[in-house]
Amino acid sequence: MFKANELKRALANAKTRVKEQYGNSKKKTIRKAKTEGFHLNVFTSRVHNRCQRCGRGRAYMRKFAICRICFRQLSLDGQVPGVTKSSW
């Protein structure tokens, strides 16, 4: 996975390259870059945390770096240290 600082740096580099090639006006610059095939796929909002086991993008738990389904399976098997099934 990418770190936030690396993404910000990559996005800034991409923007400066586009500005150097095409000028400073925003809409015209982006339009020219797209027509010539210049890729700006380094947007931070497109990067999404994903489960390391199954690749699921939703219900991601940051602390364990897995989704809720994989977390449940691993915790029921006793493979996640410090996690026990609760009952009340």
Phi, psi and omega per residue, in radians:
M1 nan 2.731 3.118
F2 -1.530 2.625 3.036
K3 -1.638 2.760 -3.062
A4 -1.094 -0.722 -3.123
N5 -1.139 -0.689 3.112
E6 -1.117 -0.691 3.131
L7 -1.153 -0.752 3.130
K8 -1.082 -0.718 3.120
R9 -1.137 -0.751 3.139
A10 -1.135 -0.701 3.113
L11 -1.144 -0.731 3.109
A12 -1.108 -0.718 3.104
N13 -1.106 -0.726 3.129
A14 -1.123 -0.733 -3.140
K15 -1.144 -0.717 3.140
T16 -1.170 -0.644 3.090
R17 -1.100 -0.711 3.125
V18 -1.156 -0.754 3.136
K19 -1.102 -0.691 3.121
E20 -1.132 -0.676 -3.089
Q21 -1.372 -0.691 -2.934
Y22 -2.044 -0.109 -3.135
G23 1.849 -2.985 -3.010
N24 -1.805 -0.247 -3.116
S25 -1.216 2.288 -2.931
K26 -1.225 -0.999 -3.037
K27 -1.135 -0.776 -3.130
K28 -1.157 -0.672 -3.135
T29 -1.097 -0.832 -3.128
I30 -1.134 -0.705 3.128
R31 -1.095 -0.780 3.118
K32 -1.110 -0.750 -3.120
A33 -1.107 -0.688 -3.136
K34 -1.203 -0.690 -3.131
T35 -1.174 -0.538 3.141
E36 -1.568 0.044 3.055
G37 1.463 0.362 3.107
F38 -1.373 2.151 -3.053
H39 -1.631 2.285 3.042
L40 -2.088 0.973 -3.092
N41 -1.601 0.560 -3.096
V42 -2.010 0.853 -3.140
F43 -1.617 2.375 -3.067
T44 -1.160 -0.498 -3.117
S45 -1.268 -0.338 3.134
R46 -1.445 -0.337 3.130
V47 -1.375 2.304 -3.018
H48 -2.306 2.397 3.073
N49 -1.168 2.374 -3.127
R50 -2.284 2.646 3.109
C51 -1.125 2.393 -3.131
Q52 -1.320 -0.402 -3.127
R53 -1.511 -0.867 -3.001
C54 -2.017 -0.251 3.124
G55 1.524 0.133 -3.133
R56 -1.126 2.413 -3.094
G57 -1.676 -0.305 -3.119
R58 -1.808 2.795 3.114
A59 0.967 0.785 -3.127
Y60 -1.488 2.318 3.108
M61 -1.835 1.966 -3.055
R62 -1.068 -0.710 -3.053
K63 -1.064 -0.599 -3.091
F64 -1.882 -0.182 3.140
A65 1.077 0.563 3.078
I66 -2.434 2.903 3.134
C67 -1.426 3.011 -3.069
R68 -1.172 -0.568 -3.106
I69 -1.220 -0.828 3.105
C70 -1.137 -0.647 3.105
F71 -1.067 -0.745 -3.135
R72 -1.125 -0.771 3.132
Q73 -1.094 -0.806 -3.119
L74 -1.164 -0.680 -3.109
S75 -1.244 -0.606 3.087
L76 -1.202 -0.539 3.082
D77 -1.372 -0.192 3.131
G78 1.442 0.396 -3.109
Q79 -1.627 -0.170 3.085
V80 -1.745 1.996 -3.078
P81 -1.198 2.387 3.064
G82 1.498 0.059 -3.115
V83 -1.955 2.187 3.097
T84 -2.223 2.691 3.115
K85 -1.272 2.296 -3.091
S86 -1.725 2.623 3.047
S87 -2.565 2.490 3.130
W88 -2.535 nan nan
